[in-house]
Amino acid sequence: MSINDILISIENEIQSLQQARALLSSLDGRRVSKPPIARRYRKRRTLSPEARKKIADAQKKRWAKQRETKKN
């Protein structure tokens, strides 16, 4: 499948999804719009340094176990 075929397929899919969206928005009498900014951009949670270290140590332990099984 060539790149042009893929692009045409994507364009067709976009058109059909836009038609479906228009149809659904007309059924309930309201236009479908983007949610308010507050709901689109949620505050990122931060990890404490202790939690990061705990996660990193656990990952290093998994990597070491995986390396050990590959050696055997």
Steps between C-alpha positions, in 0.01 A plus 500: 500500500650832397508816707243662271261210554542535876438876486187452290375238744560736793320786323201275430490392863516864617212593272283216622575586863413866439172395340420275795583782742274742311219246499529430871517867592186572298305223672499654846470861383834607643833545333781282625778725620828470681485476878597807705871566538496394864390149403733473201819579691516314825758584759791258486572304812851511635684220673709550805873427468453195723229361273714558191792319661276210600369466144850528351637236737216263416560549127874438540417181687274385214771579245760308701268200521437515125875520424562205729243284323651586160844387616371157603 
